Amino acid sequence: MITSVFKKSTPLNYSLVVILILVFFFLSQIQEPAWLGSSFFVFQKVSLLCVTFASFFLVNFIVKKNGLSKDNGYAIFFYLLFILFFPTIFNNLNVIYANFFLLLALRRLISLQSLKNSKEKIFDASFWILVAALFQFWSVLFMILVFISIIFHASNDYRNWVLPFLAFIAVSILFLLVSLIFHIDIIQFFKQRAVVDFRIDYFKNNYENGALSIYAAVVLFFVFSMLTTLSNRPQIVHSSYKKVVACFFIAIAVYLFSPDKSNDLLLFSIVPLSIMAASHIEYVHQKLNNEIVFYALILCSLFTFFSQL
């Protein structure tokens, strides 16, 4: 039944996803309603909700525009389910903003396969990744994906290899201007963020630990499915799926490298995982199998969400 609902992209699909986002976002926010007494925090929460909506539509645009998914709503539905594994994401301003900018970069990098406006796309992607790094420093590792994309599509022109460094100069100049206006100590800013910490001992309770464990099992299932079936998929999307897989593993590296760890950091891995999950549903034509996958994920996401509230 669930596969039938999201099998085609319809206004009903989008309306249902929007309503569910609103419901779960407000359920997570009413746990600590103190923010309602401050206009600044109310504005902050509204901006978080707007960026969250924009991220969902960006995911939908990426998969549809680049042929990573057929005309269905699987990707955005999986994206919602995976976010519910870690409800504290809805309170993490830096991670949500960084993820949005990384989505803007991913949109440009995957579209490189068309070989149109390659230089603009490489510069834009590099620019947005470096902006994301200002919110979550180790997001800078996604620059690896830029160079992977250049190797796949535009390695013959040496100027393409220079563009990421020009983007770095542009972001550096903008950040310098902002730091002068708001009196930000640049050295202290990066000293606090450019730290490597591999420890994974941040769990506040067993439910956070359990959510991570269930998510890890889901990851193994969909990543294994993608890696074992990639060679059987249309040749035209091979490079795009390879970039999606690379994006996922870079996201895991960001999680492992980052100090002040939390499950929220796994948000960066949710977009590529959602694309792989949607691809799995499309590739496996056994309706019963797909229904089991959907219902199992729905139960897991609801359990992890409400257990952590």
N, C-alpha and C positions, 0 to 999 in steps of 0.2 A: 504494500500500500504506500509506504513512504517513497519508494523508488518511483512509483507512478506520479506522485505529487510533484516531485522535482525533476521528472524526466524531461519536461519542456520548460523553457523560460517563459513565464507568464507573469502578469501583474500580481496574480495571487501568490506566486512564489516570493516575489520581492516584498509584498505587503506582509506576508507571514514572517519573513526574516527580520524586517524592520520592527514589527511588533515584538518579536522574541528578544531582539537586542534591547529594546526599551524596557521590557519586563525584567530581564536579568540584570541590566545595568542599574535600574532603580532598586532591585532587591539587594544588590551589593552595596548600594549607597546608603540605604536606610538603616544599615546596621550601626552606623555612627552619624546620626543626623546633626551633629554640632555645626557642620558646614553651612546649614541653612540659615544660621544667624549672621553670616558674613557675605556681603555682596561680592567681594573678591573671590571667595571660595565657590560661590554659586556660579560666577562667570567661569571659573576654572573647570567646574564639573560640566557645564554646558559645552565648553570648548573640547573637553575630552570626549563627550558624546558625539559632537560634530565630527571630530577627527576619526572616531571609531566608525561612524557611518561612511565617511569618505573612504576609509580603508577597505570596507566591504565592497563598495562599488569599484574601487581600483582593482581588487582581486578579480571581480567579475569581468572587468574590462580586459585585464591581462589574459585570462584564459580564453575569452571569446575572440579577441582581436588577433591572437597568435595561434589559433587552432589547437590549443592545448586541451580544449574541452568542446564537446558538441553543444548544441543549443539546449542546455539544461541548467539547473540551479544547484548541482551537486557541490561544486567548489565552495560557494559561499555558505552552504548549509554545513559542510564539514568545517569550514573556518569558524563558524559559530560554535559548533560542538566542541572543537579543540580548545577554544578560548574558555569555555565553561570549566575545563579541567582546572584552570587556575584563576579563580574569580578576583584575586588581588590585582590582576592586570588592570582592572577597571579603575584602580586608584594610583597607578604608576604613571605619572605624567611624562617622565623622560622616556620610558620604554615605548609608550603609545606614540609619542611624537617621532621618536627615532624610527619606529617601525613604518610609520606613514612615509617618511622620506626615503626609506629603503624600498618601499613599494614603488615610489616614483622612479627610483633608479632601476629596479627590476623590470619595470614596464619598458624602459628604453633599451635595456640590454637584451631582453628577449626579442624585441622587434628588430634587432640588428640583422636578423636572418634575411630581412627583405633587401638589405644592402642599399637602402635609400637613406640619405642624410647621415651616413655613418659617423662622421666627425662630430656633428651636433649631438648625436645620441651618446657617444662615448664621453664627451665633455659633460653633458647633462647628468649622466649616470654617476660619473666621478664626483660632480658637484654635490648631488643629493646625498651620496654616501658620506662625504666629508661633513656635510651639514648634520647628518644623523649622528656622526661621531662626536659632535659637540654636546649632544644629549646623552649618548651612551658611548663612551670612548672606544671600546673594543669593536664597535660597529665598523671601524676603519678596516677591519679584516675583510670586509666585503669588497674592498678594492681588488682583492684576488680575483673576484668574479669578473671585474672589468677586464683584467688582463687575459682571463680565460676566454672571454667573449671576443677580444681582439684576435687571439690566436685562431678561434673558430672562423671568424668572418672578415677580418680586416688587417691581417698581419703584414701584408705586402707594402703598405704605405707607412713609412717610418714616422710620419707626422701623427698617426693614430697613437703611437706609443708615448708621444710627448704630451698629448692632451690631458691625461690624468694629472700631470704635474702642473699644467696651467690652471686646472680646476683647483688644485691645492693652493696655488698662489692667490686665486680669486677668493676662496673661502677664508684664507688667512688674512687678507686685507679687510674683508667684511667683518671678521671676528675682532680684528684689531680696532676697527672703528667703533664697534659695539662696546668693546671693553673700555675704551677711552670715555665714551658717553656715560656708561653706567659704573665706571670706576672698578672694573673687574681686574683682580690680580691674576694675570695670565699664567705666571709661573706656578702659583698656588693652585690655580684651576686645573692645570694638567698634572701637577704633582699628586693631587688627590685622586685623579681618574686613571692615569697611565700606570696602573699597578696590576700585577699578575697575581692571582690567588686561585689555586686549584682546589682548595678545600670545599667539600660539600657537606657542611655540618650546620646548615642554617635553619633546619626545620623547626618550626614552633610547636608542632604537634604531629601525631602519627598520620593524620589525614593528609597533610601536605606531602609527607613521605609516600603515602599510598597513592596519591594523585600522580606523583612523579613516576612511580613504579608502573601504574596502569598505562600512563602515557608512553613510557619506554616500550612496553609490550606492543602497543598500537604502532609505534614507530617501526619496530622490527618487522611487523606484518606488512605494512605498506611499502617500506623501503625495499624489502626483499621482493615483493611483488613487482615493483618497478624495475629493479635490476635484472630480474630473471625474464621479464617479458619485453624489455626495451628493444631487443634485436628484431622482434616480430612486429613492431609498430611501424607506421609509415616513415620512410626515410626522411621526408621533409621536416618532421618534427624531432628527429633524433638530437640535433644540437640543442634545441630548446629544452628538451627533457633532461639532457646532460647538465645544462645550466641550472635547472631546477634542483637536480640532485646535488650539484656542487653548492648551490645556495643553502640547501639544508645542512650539509656538513660544515659549512662555514658558520652557520647559525649556532650549531652545537659547539664549535670552537669558541665563539663569542661567549657563550654561556660558561664554558670551562675556564676561560681566561679571566673573566670579569671578577673584580672584588665585590663585596657586598652582594653576594649571590642571593637569588630568590627564584622561585618558579616563574616569576614574571618574565625573566630574561628569555624563556623558551618561546615567547611570542614571536621572535624572529624566525623560529623554525616552523611555525604553524602554517604560514602561507605556502611554502613549498610542500609541506606534508599534505595540506588540503588539496593541492593540485595533483599530487600522487594518488591520494585517496579517490578523488573524482575520476582519475584515469583508470584506476583499478575497477571501479564500478562499471565504467563504460566498456572495459576490455573483457571482463568476466560477464558473459551473457546468461548466467544461471540466476534466474530471478530469486529463487529461494536463498541462494548463497548471499546475494546482495541484500536481501531483506534482513538476514541474520546479522550481517555486518552493520547495517544501519541501526537496528534495534539494540544491538550490543553496545554500540557507541553512544546511543541516546541514554541508555541506562547508566553507563559508566560516567558520562558527562554530568548527568543530573545528580548522581550519587556524590561525585567529587565536588560539584558546585555547592550543594546544600550542606554537605558535611564540613565544609571550610568556612561557612558563613558565621 
